[in-house]
Amino acid sequence: MYRYDNYDHQMLADRIAQFRDQTSRFLRGDLAPAEFLPLRLQNGLYVQRLAPMLRIAIPYGMLSSKQLRKLAYIADHFDKGYGHFTTRQNIQFNWPAIADVPDILAHLAEVEMHAIQTSGNCIRNTTTDQFAGAAANEIEDSRPWCEIIRQWSTFHPEFAFLPRKFKIAVCGTQDDQAATQVHDIGLFIVRNEEGELGFRVLAGGGLGRTPVIGKEIRTFLPWQHLLSYLDAILRVYNREGRRDNKYKARIKILVKETGIEKFQQKVEKEWLALKDGPLTLTEAEFQRCKAFFKDPEYLPLEAFSPELEHALNTDVLFAAWHTQNVNAHKKPGYSIVTLCLKATGIAPGDITSEQMRFVADLADRYSFGELRVTHEQNLVLADVARKDLYALWRALKSQDLHSPNLGLLTDIVCCPGGDFCSLANAKSIPIAESIQRRFADTERQRKIGKLSVNISGCMNACGHHHVGNIGILGVDKKGEEYYQVSLGGSAENVTALGDIVGPSFAQEDIPDVMEKLIGVFEQHREQQERFVDTYRRIGMEPFKEALYGKAD
């Protein structure tokens, strides 16, 4: 992980002192709410439906056990004993008092954490594949590049007040697990025919009110020019992006209205003025950042583990969990383990302070003291010895963290919705729970197979409903909460936006709607076909007929 230097520590100390003064002035009435608004947003502080909410940055999803314990401390002393992991690999606390936020930020600084640029019209937390550095199918570790982008974008004086928020994702694996194509900028690490490292660059992606898949503007960008090219894109957007209408202020609208070829030409022209200048990355700078992400001290283990094989053959529940939640590692004798935070009755992505401390202990014992947050609101222990998997699973059972449903129907991605968010049209969490209860049978889930369900409480799409195989969007219908359903979305390599089925449904109807959708899938499925593949093959009509009946 990246470690702070003296400059980083001093910068945070100054920032906290500044915000402490601003908060005091606001609470005394010396700053009006409108004046305090941009100041609190710059420090990750929102005012939600019921209470303030503080969003804390977890750069590219990396956490140390020490940092997770500090988050547990904050949850206990400043909140209600839990936190919520988001689809940007961050964590939110939903109940802090405004007066306590400077103290919370001071606690975060003790473990090299902050809430800077987790809100506001700036470059937000750069996200990446949660298996980065450990995946068996990795092209290149994306974390050093994410750190380089983080250092370039933090407090960037020119991009502190963009037309709208701006999101960047980096993918370094063959299988995209970062939803890279639906970001304002998507970066795929690639190698050209000569084996040289670079980036395939996409721009203009995003979800929200107008969902768009990003468009390629460069097939191959040499790695030395990463920052200058990003700077060029942001300059064009900052100069030409709309500021008169927040719904049309994202870069995706600029790219669409400009046209991809003309937008690309504008970026190239801007870039030529920056190319080979001070933003050019050197080998020394790359190696400096890469040094923070060196491999842990792996043991020389055999790929075959007698202990693991015995457990798989004698414990059917463990074997089911292993099938779903364990992935291949680049090192023989190791595995990647995902802790699915989707137990029925618990809001997806929520974790208690007790569980935080417990997972921190597990990270120390089994995964070199590190863990990762996924954009599907789960946690990852990336470096677990295969011989320890059974012991780890038994430990997870004691804290209800052993859900064997990763990638299955009940591994639901869900925003906080109307229970917390002042922007939401409808609740999300009760919808997720109703689906989880209807499909609680894990054996049935395994038979259904891989299926992503994403729920958003409003068009801002924090639950990424557009790219769920089944997407559910809360809408307001004459003052009542209804839910619009879409099918066929995907955030994988073949990214797709879901197609809306038809008129929305009442909250109590959603479990039956899901049942009918699964019924159509099971009826038409060929062999072990996935839901999204069946949908692509047979189209919308069979599903629509099951939900609404035959058209006249």
C-alpha positions in Angstrom: 0.0 0.0 0.0 1.0 3.6 -0.5 2.6 5.1 2.6 2.3 8.8 3.4 5.4 11.0 3.5 5.9 14.1 5.7 4.2 16.3 3.0 1.1 14.1 3.0 0.8 14.2 6.8 1.3 18.0 7.0 -1.2 18.5 4.2 -3.9 16.5 6.0 -3.1 18.3 9.3 -3.6 21.7 7.7 -6.7 20.6 5.9 -8.3 19.3 9.1 -7.4 22.5 11.0 -9.0 24.5 8.2 -12.2 22.5 8.2 -12.4 22.6 12.0 -12.4 26.4 11.9 -15.0 26.4 9.0 -17.3 24.0 11.0 -17.0 26.0 14.1 -18.0 29.2 12.2 -20.9 27.4 10.6 -22.2 26.1 14.0 -21.9 29.6 15.5 -23.9 31.0 12.6 -21.0 33.0 11.1 -21.2 30.9 7.9 -24.6 30.5 6.1 -25.6 27.0 5.0 -25.0 28.0 1.4 -21.5 29.2 2.2 -20.7 26.0 4.2 -22.1 23.7 1.5 -19.0 23.7 -0.8 -16.7 23.6 2.2 -18.3 20.5 3.6 -18.6 18.8 0.3 -14.8 19.2 -0.2 -14.4 17.1 2.9 -16.9 14.4 2.1 -19.7 15.6 4.3 -23.3 15.4 3.0 -26.6 16.2 4.7 -29.0 13.3 4.0 -32.6 12.6 4.6 -32.3 11.9 8.3 -28.7 12.9 9.3 -25.4 14.0 7.9 -23.4 11.4 6.0 -19.6 11.3 5.8 -18.0 9.5 2.8 -14.4 8.3 3.4 -11.9 7.7 0.6 -10.5 4.2 0.2 -8.1 4.8 -2.8 -8.6 2.0 -5.4 -10.2 -0.1 -2.6 -7.1 -0.9 -0.6 -7.3 -1.1 3.2 -4.9 -2.2 5.9 -6.1 -4.0 9.0 -5.0 -1.0 11.0 -7.2 1.3 8.9 -10.2 -1.1 9.2 -9.8 -1.1 13.0 -9.9 2.7 12.9 -13.1 2.7 10.9 -14.5 0.3 13.5 -13.5 2.9 16.2 -15.2 5.7 14.3 -18.4 3.6 13.8 -18.6 3.0 17.6 -17.7 6.4 18.8 -19.2 8.7 16.2 -21.9 6.7 14.5 -24.3 3.8 15.2 -21.8 0.9 15.1 -21.7 0.2 11.4 -20.5 1.5 8.1 -21.6 1.1 4.5 -19.3 0.2 1.6 -20.2 1.9 -1.7 -19.9 1.1 -5.4 -16.8 3.4 -5.6 -14.9 1.2 -3.1 -15.4 3.9 -0.4 -17.1 3.7 3.0 -19.9 5.9 4.3 -21.0 6.6 7.8 -24.7 7.6 7.9 -25.1 9.2 11.4 -22.2 11.5 12.4 -22.8 14.8 14.0 -21.5 17.8 12.0 -19.7 19.0 15.1 -17.8 15.7 15.3 -16.6 15.5 11.7 -13.3 17.4 12.3 -12.5 14.9 15.0 -13.3 12.0 12.8 -11.0 13.4 10.1 -8.3 13.7 12.7 -8.7 10.1 13.6 -8.6 9.1 9.9 -5.3 11.1 9.5 -3.7 8.9 12.2 -4.0 5.9 9.8 -3.3 7.8 6.6 -7.0 8.2 5.5 -9.2 11.1 4.6 -12.4 12.2 3.0 -10.9 14.5 0.4 -12.6 14.6 -3.1 -15.2 12.0 -2.1 -17.9 14.5 -3.1 -18.2 17.7 -5.1 -17.5 18.5 -8.8 -14.0 17.1 -8.8 -12.0 14.0 -9.8 -13.4 11.3 -7.4 -11.8 8.1 -6.1 -10.1 6.2 -8.9 -11.4 2.6 -8.9 -9.9 -0.6 -10.1 -10.1 -4.4 -10.1 -10.3 -5.7 -6.5 -7.9 -8.6 -7.4 -5.2 -6.2 -8.7 -1.7 -7.6 -8.0 -2.9 -11.0 -7.2 -5.1 -12.2 -10.1 -3.9 -15.1 -12.2 -5.1 -13.4 -15.4 -3.5 -10.0 -14.8 -1.8 -8.1 -17.6 -0.2 -5.6 -15.2 -0.8 -4.5 -11.6 -3.1 -1.5 -11.9 -2.6 -0.1 -8.4 0.6 1.9 -9.1 -1.1 3.6 -12.0 -4.1 4.3 -9.7 -1.8 5.8 -7.2 -0.1 8.0 -9.8 -3.6 9.2 -10.9 -4.5 9.8 -7.3 -1.5 12.0 -6.6 -2.0 13.9 -9.9 -5.7 14.5 -9.3 -5.7 15.3 -5.5 -6.0 19.1 -5.1 -5.5 19.7 -8.8 -6.0 23.4 -8.9 -7.5 23.4 -12.4 -10.0 20.6 -11.8 -11.3 21.4 -8.3 -14.6 22.9 -9.7 -15.5 20.9 -12.8 -18.9 21.1 -14.5 -19.8 17.9 -12.6 -18.2 15.0 -10.7 -15.6 13.0 -12.6 -14.8 9.3 -12.3 -11.9 7.3 -13.6 -11.5 3.5 -13.6 -8.4 1.4 -14.4 -8.5 -2.3 -15.5 -5.3 -4.4 -15.5 -6.9 -7.8 -15.8 -8.2 -9.7 -18.8 -11.7 -9.9 -17.2 -13.0 -6.4 -16.4 -14.2 -6.3 -12.8 -14.1 -2.5 -12.5 -17.0 -1.5 -14.7 -14.4 0.4 -16.7 -16.6 1.1 -19.7 -19.2 3.2 -17.8 -16.8 5.7 -16.3 -16.0 9.3 -17.5 -12.6 7.9 -18.4 -11.9 4.2 -18.6 -8.3 3.0 -18.9 -7.4 -0.6 -20.0 -3.8 -1.6 -19.5 -2.6 -3.2 -22.7 0.5 -4.2 -24.6 1.2 -3.4 -28.2 2.7 -5.7 -30.8 6.2 -4.9 -29.5 5.2 -5.8 -26.0 5.3 -2.2 -24.8 3.0 -1.2 -22.0 0.3 1.4 -22.5 -3.4 2.2 -22.2 -6.5 1.9 -24.3 -8.4 5.0 -23.4 -12.2 5.4 -23.3 -14.1 8.6 -22.6 -17.7 9.7 -22.1 -19.0 6.7 -20.2 -21.3 6.9 -17.2 -24.6 5.9 -15.7 -27.1 8.2 -14.0 -30.0 9.9 -15.9 -28.4 9.3 -19.3 -26.4 6.0 -19.3 -23.7 5.8 -21.9 -20.9 3.2 -22.6 -17.6 5.0 -23.0 -16.1 5.4 -26.5 -12.5 4.6 -27.4 -10.5 7.8 -28.1 -7.0 6.1 -28.2 -6.2 2.5 -29.0 -2.7 2.7 -27.5 -1.3 5.4 -25.3 2.3 4.9 -24.1 2.4 4.8 -20.3 4.8 7.8 -20.1 2.0 10.0 -21.4 -0.8 8.9 -19.1 -1.0 12.1 -17.0 -0.6 14.5 -19.9 -3.4 12.7 -21.8 -5.7 12.7 -18.8 -4.9 16.4 -18.3 -5.8 17.1 -21.9 -9.2 15.3 -21.6 -10.0 17.2 -18.4 -9.0 20.5 -19.9 -11.4 20.0 -22.9 -14.2 19.0 -20.5 -13.5 21.8 -18.0 -13.6 24.3 -20.8 -16.5 23.1 -22.9 -18.6 21.0 -20.5 -22.0 22.6 -19.7 -22.5 24.5 -16.5 -26.0 25.7 -17.1 -27.7 22.4 -16.5 -26.4 19.8 -14.0 -28.2 17.0 -15.8 -26.3 17.8 -19.0 -23.0 18.7 -17.4 -21.2 15.3 -17.5 -18.5 14.6 -20.0 -20.7 11.9 -21.6 -23.1 14.7 -22.8 -20.2 16.7 -24.2 -18.8 13.7 -26.1 -22.3 12.9 -27.5 -23.0 16.5 -28.5 -19.5 17.1 -29.9 -19.2 13.8 -31.7 -16.5 11.2 -30.8 -14.2 12.1 -33.7 -14.3 15.9 -33.1 -13.9 15.3 -29.4 -10.9 13.1 -30.0 -9.4 15.8 -32.2 -9.9 18.4 -29.5 -8.1 16.1 -27.0 -5.3 15.4 -29.3 -4.7 19.0 -30.0 -4.7 19.8 -26.3 -2.4 16.9 -25.7 0.2 17.9 -28.3 0.7 21.1 -26.3 1.4 19.0 -23.1 3.2 16.0 -24.6 6.8 15.6 -23.5 6.4 18.4 -20.9 6.5 18.3 -17.1 3.6 15.8 -16.9 5.6 13.1 -18.7 6.1 10.1 -16.4 9.7 8.8 -16.0 10.8 5.2 -15.2 12.0 6.5 -11.8 8.6 7.9 -10.9 6.8 4.7 -12.0 9.2 2.6 -9.9 8.7 4.9 -6.9 5.0 4.2 -7.0 5.4 0.6 -7.9 7.6 0.0 -4.8 4.6 0.6 -2.6 2.8 -2.4 -4.1 5.5 -5.1 -4.0 4.4 -8.6 -3.4 4.1 -9.8 0.2 6.5 -12.4 1.5 4.7 -15.4 -0.1 5.7 -18.8 1.3 6.9 -21.5 -1.2 3.7 -23.5 -1.1 2.6 -26.4 -3.3 -0.4 -25.8 -5.5 -2.0 -29.0 -4.1 -3.2 -28.8 -0.5 -4.1 -32.1 1.3 -5.8 -30.1 4.0 -8.0 -28.3 1.5 -8.9 -31.4 -0.5 -10.0 -33.2 2.6 -12.2 -30.4 3.7 -13.7 -30.1 0.2 -14.6 -33.8 0.2 -16.0 -33.9 3.7 -17.9 -30.6 4.2 -20.5 -29.8 1.6 -21.2 -26.3 2.9 -17.6 -25.4 2.8 -17.3 -26.8 -0.7 -20.2 -24.7 -1.9 -18.6 -21.5 -0.4 -15.3 -22.4 -2.0 -16.9 -22.8 -5.4 -18.5 -19.3 -5.3 -16.2 -17.2 -3.2 -12.6 -18.4 -4.0 -10.7 -17.3 -7.0 -7.4 -18.4 -8.6 -4.2 -16.6 -7.4 -1.0 -15.9 -9.4 1.1 -17.7 -6.8 0.9 -21.5 -6.4 -0.6 -22.5 -3.0 -2.6 -19.2 -2.6 -6.1 -18.2 -3.3 -8.2 -15.0 -3.5 -11.2 -15.0 -1.1 -14.2 -12.7 -1.3 -16.3 -12.0 1.8 -19.8 -11.4 0.5 -21.5 -8.8 2.6 -25.0 -9.8 1.5 -26.5 -11.8 4.3 -30.3 -11.7 4.1 -31.8 -9.1 6.4 -28.6 -6.9 6.2 -28.4 -3.9 3.9 -26.0 -4.9 1.1 -22.6 -3.4 1.8 -23.2 -2.8 5.5 -20.7 -4.1 8.0 -20.7 -3.7 11.8 -17.8 -2.4 13.9 -17.5 -5.9 15.5 -17.2 -7.4 12.0 -14.7 -4.8 11.0 -12.4 -5.7 13.8 -12.9 -9.4 13.2 -12.1 -9.0 9.5 -9.0 -7.0 10.4 -7.8 -9.8 12.6 -8.4 -12.3 9.8 -6.4 -10.1 7.4 -3.5 -10.1 9.8 -3.7 -13.8 10.3 -4.4 -15.0 6.7 -3.7 -12.2 4.2 -0.6 -10.1 5.2 -2.7 -7.5 6.9 -4.4 -6.1 3.8 -7.8 -6.3 2.3 -9.8 -4.7 -0.6 -13.2 -3.3 -1.1 -15.0 -4.2 -4.3 -17.3 -2.0 -6.4 -19.9 -4.8 -5.7 -19.8 -3.8 -2.0 -17.9 -6.9 -0.8 -14.5 -7.4 0.8 -11.5 -9.4 -0.4 -8.7 -11.1 1.3 -6.3 -11.4 -1.7 -3.5 -13.6 -0.4 -4.8 -16.6 1.5 -2.8 -19.8 1.7 -5.0 -22.6 0.3 -4.2 -24.8 3.3 -5.8 -22.1 5.5 -9.1 -21.8 3.6 -11.1 -24.2 5.7 -9.9 -22.5 8.9 -10.8 -19.1 7.5 -14.3 -20.3 6.4 -15.0 -21.6 9.9 -13.9 -18.3 11.4 -16.2 -16.4 9.0 -19.2 -18.5 10.0 -18.9 -17.2 13.6 -19.6 -13.6 12.3 -22.1 -14.5 9.6 -19.6 -13.5 6.9 -19.6 -16.8 5.1 -22.4 -16.2 2.6 -21.8 -18.6 -0.3 -23.6 -16.4 -2.8 -20.9 -14.4 -4.6 -22.1 -13.6 -8.1 -25.4 -15.3 -7.5 -28.9 -13.8 -7.4 -28.8 -12.6 -3.7 -25.4 -10.9 -4.1 -27.3 -7.7 -4.7 -25.7 -4.4 -5.4 -27.8 -1.7 -3.7 -27.6 2.0 -2.9 -28.9 3.3 0.5 -32.0 4.5 -1.2 -34.9 6.3 0.4 -34.0 5.1 3.9 -31.1 7.5 3.9 -30.6 9.5 0.7 -32.5 12.8 0.2 -32.2 12.4 -3.5 -34.0 9.0 -3.7 -37.4 8.5 -5.1 -37.9 5.1 -3.4 -36.4 2.7 -0.9 -33.8 0.2 -2.1 -32.8 -1.8 0.9 -36.3 -3.4 1.5 -36.4 -4.4 -2.1 -33.1 -6.2 -1.8 -34.2 -8.0 1.3 -37.5 -9.1 -0.2 -35.6 -10.7 -3.1 -33.1 -12.3 -0.9 -35.8 -13.8 1.2 -37.7 -15.2 -1.8 -34.6 -16.8 -3.2 -32.9 -17.8 0.1 -32.4 -21.4 -1.0 -28.7 -21.4 -1.9 -29.1 -24.7 -3.9 -31.6 -23.0 -6.1 -29.3 -20.0 -6.5 -26.5 -22.2 -7.6 -28.8 -23.9 -10.2 -29.8 -20.4 -11.5 -26.1 -19.6 -11.8 -24.3 -16.3 -12.3 -26.8 -13.4 -12.2 -26.3 -9.8 -11.2 -29.1 -7.8 -9.6 -28.6 -4.1 -9.1 -31.0 -1.7 -7.3 -31.0 2.1 -7.3 -33.3 4.4 -5.5 -33.2 7.1 -8.1 -31.8 8.0 -11.5 -28.4 8.9 -10.1 -27.8 5.2 -10.3 -25.5 4.7 -7.3 -26.6 1.1 -7.4 -25.5 0.7 -11.0 -28.9 -0.6 -12.0 -28.3 0.1 -15.7 -25.6 -2.7 -15.8 -27.3 -5.3 -13.7 -28.4 -8.4 -15.6 -31.7 -7.5 -13.8 -31.8 -3.8 -12.9 -34.4 -2.2 -10.6 -34.9 1.5 -10.4 -37.1 3.3 -7.8 -39.4 5.8 -9.3 -42.0 8.2 -7.9 -45.5 7.5 -9.2 -48.0 10.1 -7.9 -46.3 10.1 -4.5 -46.0 6.4 -4.2 -42.9 4.2 -4.6 -42.8 2.1 -7.7 -40.0 0.1 -9.4 -38.9 0.0 -13.0 -37.2 -3.2 -14.2 -34.6 -3.6 -16.9 -32.9 -6.7 -18.4 -29.7 -7.5 -20.1 -27.3 -5.1 -18.5 -23.7 -6.1 -17.9 -20.5 -4.4 -16.5 -18.3 -7.2 -17.8 -16.0 -7.1 -20.9 -19.0 -7.0 -23.1 -20.6 -4.1 -21.3 -24.3 -3.5 -22.0 -27.0 -1.2 -20.7 -30.2 -2.9 -19.6 -33.5 -2.6 -21.6 -36.5 -1.4 -19.7 -39.2 -4.1 -19.6 -42.3 -1.8 -19.4 -44.5 -0.1 -16.8 -43.2 -0.1 -13.2 -44.3 -2.3 -10.4 -45.4 -1.8 -6.8 -43.0 -2.7 -4.0 -44.9 -5.7 -2.9 -44.9 -7.1 -6.5 -41.1 -7.3 -6.9 -40.5 -10.8 -5.5 -43.2 -12.2 -7.9 -41.7 -10.2 -10.7 -38.3 -11.7 -10.0 -39.9 -15.2 -9.8 -41.5 -14.8 -13.3 -38.3 -13.5 -14.8 -36.4 -16.5 -13.4 -39.1 -18.8 -14.6 -38.8 -17.6 -18.2 -35.0 -18.0 -18.0 -35.2 -21.5 -16.7 -37.8 -22.4 -19.4 -35.6 -21.2 -22.2 -32.1 -21.8 -20.8 -29.8 -24.0 -22.9 -27.4 -26.2 -20.9 -25.5 -24.0 -18.3 -26.2 -20.8 -20.1 -26.1 -17.6 -17.9 -29.2 -15.4 -17.5 -27.7 -12.5 -19.5 -26.8 -14.9 -22.4 -30.2 -16.4 -22.5 -31.7 -12.9 -22.6 -29.4 -11.9 -25.4 -30.4 -15.0 -27.4 -34.2 -14.9 -26.9 -34.8 -11.2 -26.5 -37.3 -9.2 -24.4 -40.7 -10.6 -25.5 -40.9 -13.8 -23.5 -40.0 -11.9 -20.3 -42.5 -9.1 -21.1 -45.2 -11.6 -21.9 -44.7 -13.4 -18.5 -44.9 -10.1 -16.7 -47.8 -8.3 -18.5 -49.5 -11.0 -20.6 -49.9 -11.2 -24.3 -50.4 -7.9 -26.2 -53.8 -7.6 -27.9 
